[in-house]
Amino acid sequence: MKPLTVRELRTVLAGELIQGSDDMMVRHGAYRLKQVKKQNTILFLKNRIVSWKGLKEFFPLVLVTHQAFLPNEQLESLTVIKVKDVEKAYWKFVNYYRGLFQLPVVAVTGTSGKTTTKEMIRHILSIDKNITFTNSSNNSRTAHLDYLLSIDDKTEAAVFETAVGAPGDVLTAGEIFKPTIGIITNIGAHHLNYCKTLESYINAKAEMINALDNTGVLIVNSSDKNSNTIDLTNYQGRIIKVGIDSSCHFKASEIRYCKDGMLFNVHYKQKDYPVFVPGYGEHQVYNALAAVAATHEIGINLTEAAHRLKTFQNLNKHLQVYEGINGSTILDDTWSMTTTSLEAALNVLKEIGQGKKRVAILGTITDLGSWGYLIHEQAGELISQIGVDVLITIGEHARIMAEHVVKIGLNSQVYAFNNSILVYGLLRTIVNENTIILIKGDMYSKPIIELASKLRKQK
């Protein structure tokens, strides 16, 4: 955070100094007690603090409150600013701090590919720019303030991941970060426990339009069916389309698999640029297109962006390839589990598993609420369409996929287990060096992750 004096912030907040010094420097911010982890923090708090014992180690501290407060000599390292409304004061602080910096800020949302696209942008930019960014996929609402305050006078660009747990999440992130470039990677079916319907979930992702305040650059995947349902008629900013059709500003062609990644050409303004991106799958090409388009807006030409992408390291548990038990090949995709990422993973399994026995081990798709049964049936449809030789599901809801593929006549071996205990024993009997195994679940599924680790050949 760029250090600011209490005097400067008190003026912004239109607050009254009850105790402490206007000359104190503020270096951190928080709006919950548990977020206070360092000295010289400004804390916006609605509730009264009952005990100061746990906070004293973080003094000097600035408290912004609407509660009555009498000067207290025992809290001499505490500065207190009284305001009429703490929440309004917090947003004044956020808006003021963000307004101190004129720099490109990229916000990335989507059902799948958010973290990878964000990391590609970070990789391309960080070679010659000082940038700030979301750490891994830690994109929760409670982290937004820390990420905003990581911007300082040395920062030249920022890229933040904006997830949707519920309607309003992208809009809230937009109010904090005020992005100049927004990316929607794709829209599947997820978080329906809070969004209730697919339409509501699509609208929640489409909040990126308002987050850009009709003045920024919106990058959309024109090859994604649900993204194409977003009404952009009244959007006044610029729209950049990426994908494989002729309407795209950045169009990919001649897409092909190669060792450790994907080769393709990017067609932009009547010129073709060859690109290699580490990581398998056509979805990885779309991630790279969005990253190239965003960094081009920030001033990195396509030739240079393509050169930098060559050294990108694909993310952990994103279709990573390992040697497995009995000489088999393991595709570890235990980062997330949505129908969008499942389709991408099955297509990779189909492509690089040509001529081999293809085994898919699949866990439950979470955060679906009352839509759980239907979405798992739809996942079964995907499995049947793309095809596998052996399907193994783990978990009560994942069983729906297994039952559905049997019902619609998938001509494969199908096994459904309530847990992972018996799966390893089964695999030892049915896999060999001519087998490729996709194991897919989300990062919170400990049994799936442990099984993936167990399946790898131990060094």
LUMROLUM-675397 format. One line per 4 residues: number of its first residue (from 1); their letters; for each residue x, y, z of C-alpha. Coordinates in steps of 0.05 Angstrom, whole numbers, padded with zeros to 5 digits. Each point is the difference from the previous one (the first is absolute). Layout:
NUM> A> X,Y,Z ~ ...
***
This chain:
1> MKPL> 00000,00000,00000 ~ 00022,00070,-00014 ~ 00009,00031,00070 ~ -00051,00054,00016
5> TVRE> -00007,00045,00061 ~ -00060,-00001,00046 ~ -00011,00073,-00017 ~ -00007,-00015,-00074
9> LRTV> -00047,-00058,00012 ~ -00041,00036,00053 ~ -00012,00055,-00050 ~ -00023,-00050,-00052
13> LAGE> -00046,-00034,00050 ~ -00027,00065,00028 ~ 00015,-00028,00069 ~ 00014,00029,00068
17> LIQG> 00065,-00015,00036 ~ -00020,-00025,00069 ~ 00068,-00026,00023 ~ 00070,-00007,-00028
21> SDDM> 00041,00036,-00052 ~ -00014,00027,-00069 ~ 00073,-00012,-00016 ~ -00003,-00076,00007
25> MVRH> 00015,-00038,-00064 ~ -00050,-00053,-00024 ~ 00031,-00058,-00037 ~ -00054,-00054,00001
29> GAYR> -00076,-00006,-00001 ~ -00054,-00046,00029 ~ -00074,-00004,00011 ~ -00001,-00060,00046
33> LKQV> 00036,-00012,00065 ~ 00034,-00063,-00025 ~ 00028,00038,-00060 ~ 00043,00043,00046
37> KKQN> 00068,-00034,-00003 ~ 00049,00058,-00002 ~ 00013,00066,00034 ~ -00022,00066,-00032
41> TILF> -00065,-00030,-00025 ~ -00064,00041,-00010 ~ -00059,-00042,00024 ~ -00071,00015,-00021
45> LKNR> -00046,-00033,00051 ~ -00075,00004,00012 ~ 00000,-00037,00066 ~ 00028,00023,00066
49> IVSW> 00065,-00033,00021 ~ -00011,-00037,00065 ~ 00072,-00019,00015 ~ 00063,00034,-00025
53> KGLK> 00046,-00053,00026 ~ 00009,-00037,-00066 ~ 00009,00065,-00040 ~ 00053,00034,00042
57> EFFP> 00057,-00037,-00034 ~ -00021,00035,-00065 ~ 00002,00071,00030 ~ 00008,00053,-00026
61> LVLV> -00069,-00010,-00030 ~ -00053,00045,-00031 ~ -00073,-00015,00016 ~ -00055,00029,-00043
65> THQA> -00066,-00006,00037 ~ -00069,00031,00007 ~ -00004,-00023,00073 ~ 00009,00049,00058
69> FLPN> 00072,-00002,00024 ~ 00030,00034,00061 ~ 00076,00016,-00003 ~ 00037,-00056,00036
73> EQLE> 00071,00011,00027 ~ 00011,-00075,00004 ~ -00008,-00003,-00075 ~ 00050,00055,-00016
77> SLTV> 00023,-00033,-00065 ~ -00071,-00002,-00026 ~ -00025,00053,-00048 ~ -00076,00006,-00005
81> IKVK> -00039,00033,-00056 ~ -00074,00008,00010 ~ -00045,00001,-00062 ~ -00075,00000,-00010
85> DVEK> -00002,-00065,-00040 ~ 00057,-00051,00002 ~ -00020,-00036,-00064 ~ -00003,00065,-00039
89> AYWK> 00067,00020,00029 ~ 00029,-00067,-00022 ~ -00022,00011,-00072 ~ 00026,00072,00001
93> FVNY> 00067,-00029,00021 ~ -00002,-00054,-00055 ~ -00020,00050,-00054 ~ 00052,00051,00022
97> YRGL> 00056,-00051,00002 ~ -00017,-00030,-00068 ~ -00005,00071,-00028 ~ 00072,00014,00019
101> FQLP> 00025,-00045,-00057 ~ -00010,00004,-00075 ~ 00021,-00069,-00025 ~ -00029,-00058,-00040
105> VVAV> -00039,-00048,00044 ~ -00024,-00067,-00028 ~ -00057,-00037,00033 ~ -00012,-00073,-00021
109> TGTS> -00063,-00040,00012 ~ -00030,-00064,-00029 ~ -00020,-00070,00020 ~ 00066,-00031,-00021
113> GKTT> 00067,00029,-00020 ~ 00000,00060,00046 ~ 00064,-00017,00038 ~ 00037,-00025,-00062
117> TKEM> -00018,00062,-00041 ~ 00019,00046,00058 ~ 00066,-00037,00009 ~ 00015,00005,-00075
121> IRHI> -00011,00075,00003 ~ 00043,00006,00062 ~ 00055,-00040,-00034 ~ 00000,00041,-00063
125> LSID> -00001,00067,00036 ~ 00047,-00014,00058 ~ 00061,-00010,-00045 ~ 00008,00075,-00006
129> KNIT> -00054,00031,00044 ~ -00013,00006,00074 ~ -00069,-00031,00008 ~ -00045,-00022,00057
133> FTNS> -00047,-00059,-00006 ~ -00046,-00050,00033 ~ 00039,-00053,00037 ~ -00014,-00068,-00033
137> SNNS> -00077,-00006,00001 ~ -00010,00036,00066 ~ -00055,00044,-00027 ~ -00048,00005,00059
141> RTAH> -00036,00066,00014 ~ 00037,00007,00066 ~ 00067,00003,-00037 ~ -00020,00057,-00047
145> LDYL> 00022,00056,00046 ~ 00070,-00030,00010 ~ 00008,-00008,-00075 ~ -00022,00072,-00013
149> LSID> 00049,00026,00053 ~ 00056,-00041,-00032 ~ 00000,00054,-00054 ~ 00050,00055,00014
153> DKTE> 00040,00053,-00038 ~ 00045,-00053,-00030 ~ -00057,-00042,-00029 ~ -00006,00004,-00076
157> AAVF> -00058,-00048,-00010 ~ -00045,-00047,00040 ~ -00039,-00064,-00016 ~ -00053,-00027,00047
161> ETAV> -00044,-00061,-00001 ~ -00073,00014,00015 ~ -00041,-00061,00017 ~ -00075,-00009,00006
165> GAPG> -00026,-00034,00063 ~ -00065,00039,-00003 ~ -00032,00057,-00040 ~ 00035,00066,00013
169> DVLT> 00070,-00029,00010 ~ 00030,00025,-00066 ~ -00034,00068,00009 ~ 00029,00008,00070
173> AGEI> 00069,-00019,-00025 ~ -00009,00051,-00056 ~ -00017,00054,00050 ~ 00065,-00013,00036
177> FKPT> 00048,-00013,-00057 ~ -00032,00044,-00053 ~ 00028,-00042,-00057 ~ 00018,00030,-00067
181> IGII> 00000,-00068,-00034 ~ -00050,-00055,00015 ~ 00002,-00073,-00023 ~ -00055,-00052,00000
185> TNIG> 00035,-00066,-00017 ~ -00063,-00043,-00006 ~ -00065,-00014,00037 ~ -00022,-00070,00019
189> AHHL> -00046,-00021,00057 ~ 00027,00012,00069 ~ -00017,00031,00068 ~ -00074,-00013,-00014
193> NYCK> -00010,-00010,00075 ~ 00002,00077,00006 ~ -00014,00022,-00071 ~ -00061,-00047,-00003
197> TLES> -00005,-00002,-00077 ~ 00048,-00002,-00058 ~ -00028,00066,-00024 ~ 00016,00032,00067
201> YINA> 00070,-00029,-00002 ~ 00011,00027,-00070 ~ -00024,00068,00024 ~ 00047,-00003,00059
205> KAEM> 00058,-00010,-00047 ~ -00027,00055,-00045 ~ 00008,00049,00058 ~ 00069,00010,-00031
209> INAL> -00035,00049,-00047 ~ -00020,00045,00057 ~ 00067,-00011,00035 ~ 00032,00032,-00061
213> DNTG> -00047,00059,00007 ~ -00013,00000,-00075 ~ 00068,00030,-00014 ~ 00048,-00059,00003
217> VLIV> 00020,-00056,-00047 ~ -00041,-00064,00004 ~ 00033,-00064,-00025 ~ -00049,-00057,-00014
221> NSSD> 00006,-00070,-00027 ~ -00043,00000,-00062 ~ 00003,-00076,-00003 ~ -00035,-00008,00067
225> KNSN> -00075,-00011,-00007 ~ -00022,00031,00066 ~ 00046,00061,-00007 ~ -00034,00014,-00066
229> TIDL> -00067,00008,00036 ~ 00024,00062,00037 ~ -00034,00063,-00026 ~ 00055,00048,-00021
233> TNYQ> -00046,00046,-00040 ~ 00007,00059,00047 ~ 00072,-00011,00020 ~ 00038,00063,-00017
237> GRII> 00071,-00025,00011 ~ 00041,-00039,-00050 ~ -00013,-00074,-00011 ~ 00055,-00048,-00021
241> KVGI> -00021,-00069,-00023 ~ 00048,-00060,00004 ~ -00013,-00069,-00028 ~ 00001,-00039,-00065
245> DSSC> -00054,00033,-00043 ~ 00009,00055,-00051 ~ -00032,00054,00043 ~ 00057,-00004,00051
249> HFKA> 00050,00056,00008 ~ 00050,-00053,00024 ~ -00014,-00064,-00039 ~ 00035,-00066,00012
253> SEIR> 00011,-00048,-00058 ~ 00040,-00063,-00015 ~ -00008,-00023,00072 ~ 00040,-00063,00014
257> YCKD> 00029,-00041,00057 ~ 00075,-00005,00008 ~ 00048,-00020,00054 ~ -00021,00031,00066
261> GMLF> -00050,00049,-00029 ~ -00037,00031,-00058 ~ 00022,00032,-00065 ~ -00044,00048,-00038
265> NVHY> -00001,00064,-00040 ~ -00030,00065,00023 ~ -00030,00042,-00056 ~ -00002,00073,00018
269> KQKD> -00009,00058,-00049 ~ 00016,-00041,-00061 ~ 00063,-00030,00029 ~ 00014,-00069,00028
273> YPVF> 00042,-00012,00063 ~ 00023,-00070,00019 ~ -00011,-00016,00073 ~ 00019,-00058,00046
277> VPGY> -00033,-00004,00068 ~ 00018,-00053,00052 ~ -00058,-00043,00023 ~ -00046,-00045,-00039
281> GEHQ> -00069,00015,-00029 ~ -00037,00048,-00045 ~ -00024,00035,00063 ~ 00073,00019,00012
285> VYNA> 00000,00035,-00067 ~ -00060,00043,00021 ~ 00035,00017,00065 ~ 00062,00021,-00039
289> LAAV> -00042,00041,-00050 ~ -00031,00040,00058 ~ 00068,00010,00032 ~ 00032,00023,-00066
293> AATH> -00059,00048,-00013 ~ 00004,00030,00069 ~ 00075,00010,00000 ~ -00003,00029,-00071
297> EIGI> -00046,00053,00029 ~ 00053,00015,00052 ~ 00054,00008,-00054 ~ 00032,-00068,-00010
301> NLTE> 00002,-00016,-00075 ~ -00023,-00069,-00022 ~ 00069,-00025,-00021 ~ 00028,00017,00069
305> AAHR> -00061,-00028,00037 ~ 00006,-00066,-00039 ~ 00074,-00004,00016 ~ -00014,00010,00075
309> LKTF> -00056,-00052,00001 ~ 00050,-00054,-00019 ~ 00029,00003,00070 ~ -00068,00000,00036
313> QNLN> -00005,-00057,00050 ~ -00068,-00034,-00002 ~ -00033,-00001,00068 ~ 00003,-00056,00051
317> KHLQ> -00056,-00052,-00007 ~ -00023,00030,-00066 ~ 00005,-00062,-00045 ~ 00070,-00015,00022
321> VYEG> 00031,-00062,-00031 ~ 00035,-00052,00043 ~ 00024,-00071,-00006 ~ -00048,-00044,00040
325> INGS> -00010,-00069,00028 ~ 00014,-00060,-00045 ~ 00034,00047,-00050 ~ -00065,00038,-00014
329> TILD> -00005,00075,-00014 ~ -00035,00045,00050 ~ -00037,00065,-00017 ~ -00008,00036,00067
333> DTWS> -00056,00051,-00005 ~ -00019,00006,00073 ~ -00004,00076,00003 ~ -00074,00011,-00015
337> MTTT> -00061,-00039,-00022 ~ -00052,00033,-00044 ~ -00035,-00024,-00063 ~ 00042,00051,-00039
341> SLEA> 00067,-00026,00026 ~ -00025,-00072,-00005 ~ -00014,00008,-00074 ~ 00069,00030,-00011
345> ALNV> 00034,-00056,00039 ~ -00038,-00056,-00036 ~ 00020,00031,-00067 ~ 00073,00000,00021
349> LKEI> -00007,-00073,00023 ~ -00030,-00018,-00067 ~ 00054,00036,-00040 ~ 00063,-00022,00035
353> GQGK> -00029,-00069,00017 ~ -00009,-00021,-00072 ~ 00018,-00074,-00007 ~ -00001,-00010,00076
357> KRVA> -00052,-00022,00051 ~ -00031,00064,00027 ~ -00021,-00001,00073 ~ -00037,00058,00033
361> ILGT> -00004,00005,00076 ~ -00050,00054,00018 ~ -00022,00032,00065 ~ -00061,00041,00018
365> ITDL> -00017,00068,-00030 ~ -00013,00045,00060 ~ -00038,00065,00014 ~ -00060,-00020,-00042
369> GSWG> -00056,00001,00052 ~ -00065,-00028,-00027 ~ 00030,-00004,-00069 ~ 00048,-00055,00021
373> YLIH> -00037,-00059,-00031 ~ -00012,00035,-00067 ~ 00071,00026,-00007 ~ 00030,-00068,00015
377> EQAG> -00046,-00030,-00053 ~ 00025,00052,-00049 ~ 00072,-00020,00020 ~ -00020,-00071,-00018
381> ELIS> -00023,00024,-00068 ~ 00069,00032,-00011 ~ 00035,-00065,00020 ~ -00043,-00040,-00048
385> QIGV> 00011,00049,-00058 ~ 00075,00005,00007 ~ 00010,-00072,00023 ~ 00045,-00038,00047
389> DVLI> 00017,-00074,00005 ~ -00007,-00003,00076 ~ -00040,00047,00044 ~ 00010,00001,00075
393> TIGE> -00040,00048,00044 ~ 00014,00015,00073 ~ -00055,00028,00045 ~ -00075,-00004,00007
397> HARI> -00016,00056,-00049 ~ 00054,-00021,-00049 ~ -00036,-00066,-00004 ~ -00055,00036,-00039
401> MAEH> 00049,00008,-00057 ~ 00015,-00075,00000 ~ -00073,-00019,00003 ~ -00017,00048,-00057
405> VVKI> 00053,-00024,-00048 ~ -00024,-00072,00011 ~ -00072,00023,-00011 ~ 00015,00034,-00067
409> GLNS> 00042,-00059,-00024 ~ 00074,00018,00007 ~ 00038,-00061,-00023 ~ 00054,00003,00054
413> QVYA> 00018,-00031,00067 ~ -00034,00041,00054 ~ 00014,-00002,00075 ~ -00030,00043,00055
417> FNNS> 00030,00004,00069 ~ -00022,00039,00061 ~ 00073,00013,00019 ~ 00069,-00010,-00028
421> ILVY> 00022,-00059,00044 ~ -00013,-00055,-00052 ~ 00019,00040,-00062 ~ 00075,-00010,00006
425> GLLR> -00007,-00075,00005 ~ -00045,-00002,-00062 ~ 00049,00042,-00040 ~ 00059,-00045,00016
429> TIVN> -00037,-00056,-00036 ~ -00025,00038,-00062 ~ 00055,00049,-00020 ~ 00067,-00008,-00033
433> ENTI> 00049,00038,-00043 ~ -00053,00007,-00054 ~ -00048,00037,00047 ~ -00010,00074,00012
437> ILIK> -00038,00021,00062 ~ -00035,00066,00010 ~ -00015,00014,00073 ~ -00044,00061,00012
441> GDMY> -00030,00033,00061 ~ 00006,00066,00036 ~ 00054,00026,00047 ~ -00045,-00013,00061
445> SKPI> -00009,-00074,-00015 ~ 00054,-00030,00044 ~ -00014,-00073,-00019 ~ 00006,00016,-00075
449> IELA> 00064,00039,00011 ~ 00030,-00056,00042 ~ -00018,-00051,-00052 ~ 00032,00042,-00055
453> SKLR> 00064,00002,00040 ~ -00002,-00075,00013 ~ -00010,-00015,-00074 ~ 00065,00034,-00019
457> KQK> 00063,-00041,-00006 ~ 00038,00013,00064 ~ 00071,00022,-00011
***
